[in-house]
Amino acid sequence: MNHTRILKRAWDILWSYRELWIFGILLALTSGGGSGGNGFSYRGGGNAPTFNLPPDVMRDLRMLGRGMQDWFSRADVGAFIGLGVVLLCLVLILTILSRGVNYVSQTALMRMVDGLEARGEKVSWREGFRLGWSRAAWRLFLLDVLVYLPLGIVFIGLFGCALLPLIVSAAARGEPSGAAVFGAIVLILPLILLAVIVSAAVSLVMNLARRQCVLDEKGVVESLRLGVALLRQRFGDLVIMWLILIGLMIGYSILLIPLVFLLMGVGALVGAGVGAAVYFLLRGLAASTSAILFAIFFGLAPFIAILAIPLTFLEGLRQTYYSTAWTLAYREA
């Protein structure tokens, strides 16, 4: 397996086949002072800085706090339960939709790259959705359930057993003993190492099994079996490919750190400016509580947008490159 050629080809495809970006971005979305004349002042001293807001702002914040406290004290418990049920149902629906989009996007990326390599054809993003909306996407979901659900149950049970001495000691004495803490650490550390090893092995197998599902139209169990068999046959090449991609992802994460701090700084400045402007604009037109709530909302919106949009785009490109490289490696294996 020519790893260098695969990586270069994946890079070329990433920039020449931009219809793939849509599905990579969908994967990214679905995978989770100094003092001045403005009235704000900073006073150093002691162990931590103290920020003094203008007296009228402090008064409004205290009124907001008292209003929220009164509202919670008068609120109906049944209404809270009903709201909780509604929110839970909403989260469940959004989760189902998110996972559906995720599996369709995975399938589309694999089939679009495979079609380019096999027949030299590029398709539109609409055709990509049609390629992704298929039984193969459903099989990917079943494959994940088959593999990750039992593994999750097993490791939850193992970590629960490792923490059992700590729990028993805390229940008997009111606080865990030193021996119980030491015993839990001795049991948990090997489990963490085991979890890392199993996670790496499963990651390798699943990258191959998913492509058996999508590109060769195999069933769920057969895809898993063939993925294991292929890994055993081409173990060295595939492990090297996995290590190279892991290294690239680590390098990408390191390079992203200064960008994240830059975006956070810009977002905080813009958000604070927008929030302050909204607050002082609405103070004379609405109640102080409303002014504060609107200021928080309109201040958070640009901060989140400035931080999330570029990072989501870059993560979409990363997801696209990673999927493309594995599809090319699978075809060559």
C-alpha positions as CSV (number, residue, x, y, z in Angstrom):
1,M,0.0,0.0,0.0
2,N,1.4,3.4,-1.1
3,H,0.5,5.5,1.9
4,T,2.0,8.7,0.5
5,R,0.1,8.4,-2.8
6,I,-3.2,7.8,-0.8
7,L,-2.7,10.9,1.3
8,K,-1.8,13.1,-1.7
9,R,-4.8,11.7,-3.7
10,A,-7.1,12.4,-0.7
11,W,-5.8,16.0,-0.6
12,D,-6.4,16.5,-4.3
13,I,-9.9,15.1,-4.0
14,L,-10.7,17.3,-1.0
15,W,-9.9,20.5,-3.0
16,S,-11.1,19.4,-6.5
17,Y,-14.4,17.8,-5.4
18,R,-16.1,20.5,-3.3
19,E,-19.5,18.8,-3.3
20,L,-18.0,16.5,-0.7
21,W,-17.6,19.5,1.7
22,I,-21.4,19.6,2.3
23,F,-21.4,16.1,3.7
24,G,-18.2,16.7,5.7
25,I,-19.8,19.7,7.3
26,L,-23.0,17.8,8.0
27,L,-20.8,15.2,9.7
28,A,-19.1,17.9,11.8
29,L,-22.5,19.3,12.8
30,T,-23.9,15.9,13.8
31,S,-20.9,13.9,15.4
32,G,-21.6,17.5,19.5
33,G,-9.6,46.2,31.3
34,G,-8.5,48.7,32.0
35,S,-10.7,51.6,33.2
36,G,-12.1,53.9,30.7
37,G,-14.8,56.4,30.0
38,N,-17.5,53.7,29.5
39,G,-18.3,53.3,33.2
40,F,-16.6,49.9,33.7
41,S,-13.6,49.7,35.9
42,Y,-11.0,47.2,37.1
43,R,-9.5,47.1,40.5
44,G,-6.5,44.8,41.2
45,G,-5.4,43.5,44.5
46,G,-5.9,40.4,46.6
47,N,-5.9,37.0,45.0
48,A,-8.2,37.8,42.1
49,P,-9.3,40.8,40.1
50,T,-12.5,42.5,40.9
51,F,-14.7,44.1,38.2
52,N,-17.0,46.9,39.3
53,L,-20.0,47.6,37.1
54,P,-21.8,50.9,37.1
55,P,-24.3,51.2,40.0
56,D,-27.4,51.2,37.8
57,V,-26.3,48.0,36.0
58,M,-25.7,46.4,39.4
59,R,-29.1,47.5,40.5
60,D,-30.7,46.0,37.4
61,L,-28.8,42.7,37.9
62,R,-30.0,42.5,41.5
63,M,-33.6,43.1,40.3
64,L,-33.2,40.4,37.7
65,G,-32.0,38.0,40.3
66,R,-34.9,38.7,42.7
67,G,-37.4,38.4,39.8
68,M,-36.0,35.0,38.8
69,Q,-36.1,33.9,42.4
70,D,-39.7,35.0,42.8
71,W,-40.7,33.3,39.5
72,F,-39.1,30.0,40.5
73,S,-40.8,30.1,43.9
74,R,-44.2,30.7,42.4
75,A,-43.8,28.3,39.5
76,D,-46.0,25.3,39.3
77,V,-44.2,22.0,39.7
78,G,-46.5,20.3,37.2
79,A,-45.6,23.0,34.6
80,F,-41.9,22.3,35.2
81,I,-42.5,18.6,34.7
82,G,-44.5,19.2,31.5
83,L,-41.8,21.5,30.2
84,G,-39.2,18.9,31.0
85,V,-41.1,16.2,29.1
86,V,-41.5,18.5,26.1
87,L,-37.8,19.4,26.1
88,L,-36.9,15.7,26.4
89,C,-39.1,14.8,23.5
90,L,-37.6,17.6,21.4
91,V,-34.0,16.5,22.3
92,L,-35.0,12.9,21.3
93,I,-36.4,14.0,18.0
94,L,-33.4,16.2,17.2
95,T,-31.0,13.3,18.2
96,I,-32.8,10.9,15.8
97,L,-32.7,13.4,13.0
98,S,-29.1,14.2,13.7
99,R,-28.0,10.6,13.6
100,G,-30.0,10.0,10.4
101,V,-28.2,12.9,8.7
102,N,-24.9,11.6,10.0
103,Y,-25.3,8.1,8.5
104,V,-26.6,9.5,5.2
105,S,-23.6,11.8,5.0
106,Q,-21.1,9.0,5.8
107,T,-22.7,6.9,3.0
108,A,-22.7,9.8,0.5
109,L,-19.0,10.5,1.1
110,M,-17.9,6.9,0.6
111,R,-20.0,6.4,-2.5
112,M,-19.0,9.7,-4.1
113,V,-15.3,9.1,-3.6
114,D,-15.6,5.5,-4.8
115,G,-17.5,6.6,-7.9
116,L,-14.8,9.2,-8.7
117,E,-12.0,6.6,-8.4
118,A,-13.9,3.7,-10.1
119,R,-15.6,5.6,-13.0
120,G,-14.0,9.1,-12.9
121,E,-17.5,10.7,-12.3
122,K,-18.3,13.6,-10.1
123,V,-21.9,14.1,-9.0
124,S,-23.8,17.1,-7.6
125,W,-24.6,17.4,-4.0
126,R,-28.2,16.5,-4.8
127,E,-27.1,13.2,-6.4
128,G,-24.9,12.8,-3.4
129,F,-27.9,12.9,-1.1
130,R,-29.6,10.3,-3.2
131,L,-26.5,8.1,-2.9
132,G,-26.5,8.6,0.8
133,W,-30.3,8.1,1.3
134,S,-30.2,4.3,1.0
135,R,-30.4,1.0,2.8
136,A,-26.6,1.2,3.3
137,A,-27.1,4.2,5.7
138,W,-29.5,2.1,7.8
139,R,-27.0,-0.8,7.8
140,L,-24.4,1.6,9.2
141,F,-26.7,2.4,12.1
142,L,-27.3,-1.3,12.8
143,L,-23.5,-1.9,12.6
144,D,-22.9,0.8,15.2
145,V,-25.6,-0.7,17.5
146,L,-24.2,-4.2,17.0
147,V,-20.7,-3.2,18.0
148,Y,-20.9,-0.2,20.3
149,L,-23.9,-1.1,22.4
150,P,-22.4,-4.3,23.8
151,L,-19.0,-2.7,24.3
152,G,-20.6,0.2,26.2
153,I,-22.5,-2.1,28.5
154,V,-19.4,-4.2,29.1
155,F,-17.1,-1.3,29.9
156,I,-19.7,0.4,32.1
157,G,-20.0,-2.9,34.0
158,L,-16.2,-3.2,34.3
159,F,-15.7,0.4,35.6
160,G,-18.6,-0.1,37.9
161,C,-16.9,-3.2,39.4
162,A,-13.6,-1.3,39.7
163,L,-15.4,1.5,41.7
164,L,-17.3,-0.9,43.9
165,P,-14.6,-1.0,46.7
166,L,-14.8,2.8,46.8
167,I,-18.6,2.9,46.9
168,V,-18.7,0.2,49.6
169,S,-16.1,2.0,51.7
170,A,-17.9,5.3,51.4
171,A,-21.2,3.8,52.3
172,A,-19.8,2.0,55.4
173,R,-17.5,4.8,56.8
174,G,-19.1,8.0,55.4
175,E,-16.0,8.6,53.3
176,P,-13.8,6.3,51.3
177,S,-10.7,4.9,53.0
178,G,-7.2,5.3,51.6
179,A,-7.0,1.6,50.8
180,A,-10.3,1.7,48.9
181,V,-9.1,4.7,46.8
182,F,-5.8,3.0,46.1
183,G,-7.6,-0.2,45.1
184,A,-9.9,1.7,42.8
185,I,-7.0,3.4,41.1
186,V,-5.2,0.0,40.7
187,L,-8.3,-1.4,39.0
188,I,-9.2,1.6,36.9
189,L,-5.8,2.3,35.3
190,P,-5.6,-1.1,33.5
191,L,-9.2,-0.7,32.5
192,I,-8.4,2.7,30.9
193,L,-5.5,1.1,29.0
194,L,-7.7,-1.7,27.9
195,A,-10.4,0.8,26.7
196,V,-7.8,2.6,24.6
197,I,-6.6,-0.6,23.0
198,V,-10.1,-1.8,22.3
199,S,-11.1,1.6,21.0
200,A,-8.2,1.6,18.6
201,A,-8.9,-1.9,17.4
202,V,-12.6,-1.2,16.9
203,S,-11.8,2.0,15.1
204,L,-9.7,0.1,12.6
205,V,-12.3,-2.6,12.0
206,M,-15.2,-0.2,11.8
207,N,-13.5,1.9,9.1
208,L,-13.3,-1.3,7.0
209,A,-16.6,-2.7,7.9
210,R,-18.5,0.5,7.1
211,R,-17.0,0.4,3.6
212,Q,-18.0,-3.3,3.2
213,C,-21.5,-2.2,4.1
214,V,-21.7,0.8,1.7
215,L,-19.4,0.0,-1.2
216,D,-19.8,-3.8,-1.4
217,E,-23.4,-3.9,-0.2
218,K,-22.7,-6.5,2.4
219,G,-24.9,-7.3,5.4
220,V,-24.2,-6.0,8.9
221,V,-22.7,-9.2,10.4
222,E,-20.9,-10.1,7.2
223,S,-19.4,-6.6,6.9
224,L,-18.0,-6.9,10.4
225,R,-16.6,-10.4,9.7
226,L,-15.0,-9.2,6.4
227,G,-13.6,-6.1,8.1
228,V,-11.9,-8.2,10.7
229,A,-10.6,-10.6,8.0
230,L,-9.3,-7.7,5.9
231,L,-7.5,-6.2,8.9
232,R,-5.8,-9.5,9.6
233,Q,-4.7,-9.8,6.0
234,R,-3.3,-6.3,5.6
235,F,-2.6,-5.6,9.2
236,G,0.7,-3.7,8.8
237,D,-0.5,-1.5,6.0
238,L,-3.7,-0.6,7.6
239,V,-2.2,0.1,11.1
240,I,0.4,2.4,9.4
241,M,-2.5,4.2,7.7
242,W,-4.4,4.5,10.9
243,L,-1.3,5.9,12.8
244,I,-0.5,8.4,10.0
245,L,-4.1,9.7,10.1
246,I,-4.1,9.9,13.9
247,G,-0.8,11.9,13.7
248,L,-2.3,14.2,11.1
249,M,-5.4,14.8,13.3
250,I,-3.2,15.5,16.3
251,G,-1.2,18.0,14.3
252,Y,-4.4,19.6,13.0
253,S,-5.7,20.0,16.6
254,I,-2.4,21.6,17.7
255,L,-2.5,24.1,14.8
256,L,-6.2,24.9,15.7
257,I,-5.4,26.0,19.2
258,P,-4.2,29.6,18.4
259,L,-7.1,30.0,15.9
260,V,-9.6,29.0,18.7
261,F,-8.1,31.6,21.1
262,L,-8.2,34.3,18.3
263,L,-11.8,33.5,17.5
264,M,-12.8,33.5,21.2
265,G,-11.1,36.9,21.7
266,V,-12.8,38.4,18.6
267,G,-16.1,36.9,19.5
268,A,-15.9,38.1,23.1
269,L,-15.1,41.6,22.0
270,V,-17.9,41.7,19.4
271,G,-20.4,40.0,21.7
272,A,-19.6,42.3,24.6
273,G,-20.0,45.3,22.4
274,V,-23.3,44.2,20.9
275,G,-24.6,43.2,24.3
276,A,-23.7,46.5,25.9
277,A,-25.2,48.4,23.0
278,V,-28.5,46.5,23.2
279,Y,-28.6,46.9,27.0
280,F,-28.1,50.7,27.0
281,L,-30.5,51.1,24.0
282,L,-33.3,49.1,25.7
283,R,-32.9,50.5,29.2
284,G,-34.9,53.5,28.4
285,L,-37.6,51.6,26.4
286,A,-38.2,48.4,28.4
287,A,-37.9,47.0,31.9
288,S,-34.4,46.4,33.2
289,T,-35.0,42.7,33.3
290,S,-35.9,42.6,29.7
291,A,-33.0,44.8,28.8
292,I,-30.5,42.4,30.5
293,L,-32.0,39.3,28.9
294,F,-32.0,40.8,25.4
295,A,-28.4,42.0,26.0
296,I,-27.3,38.5,27.0
297,F,-29.0,36.9,24.0
298,F,-27.8,39.4,21.4
299,G,-24.3,39.3,23.0
300,L,-24.0,35.5,22.9
301,A,-25.3,35.2,19.4
302,P,-22.2,36.9,17.6
303,F,-19.8,35.2,20.0
304,I,-21.2,31.7,19.2
305,A,-21.4,32.5,15.5
306,I,-17.8,33.9,15.2
307,L,-16.5,30.8,17.1
308,A,-18.7,28.1,15.6
309,I,-18.9,28.9,11.9
310,P,-15.1,28.8,11.0
311,L,-14.5,25.8,13.3
312,T,-17.4,23.8,11.9
313,F,-16.2,24.5,8.4
314,L,-12.7,23.4,9.2
315,E,-13.9,20.3,11.0
316,G,-16.0,19.5,7.9
317,L,-12.9,19.6,5.8
318,R,-11.2,17.4,8.3
319,Q,-14.0,14.9,8.2
320,T,-14.1,14.9,4.4
321,Y,-10.3,14.2,4.2
322,Y,-10.4,11.5,6.8
323,S,-13.3,9.7,5.1
324,T,-11.7,10.1,1.7
325,A,-8.3,8.7,2.8
326,W,-10.0,5.6,4.4
327,T,-12.0,5.0,1.3
328,L,-8.9,5.1,-0.9
329,A,-7.0,2.9,1.6
330,Y,-9.9,0.4,1.5
331,R,-9.9,0.3,-2.3
332,E,-6.2,-0.4,-2.4
333,A,-6.3,-3.0,0.4
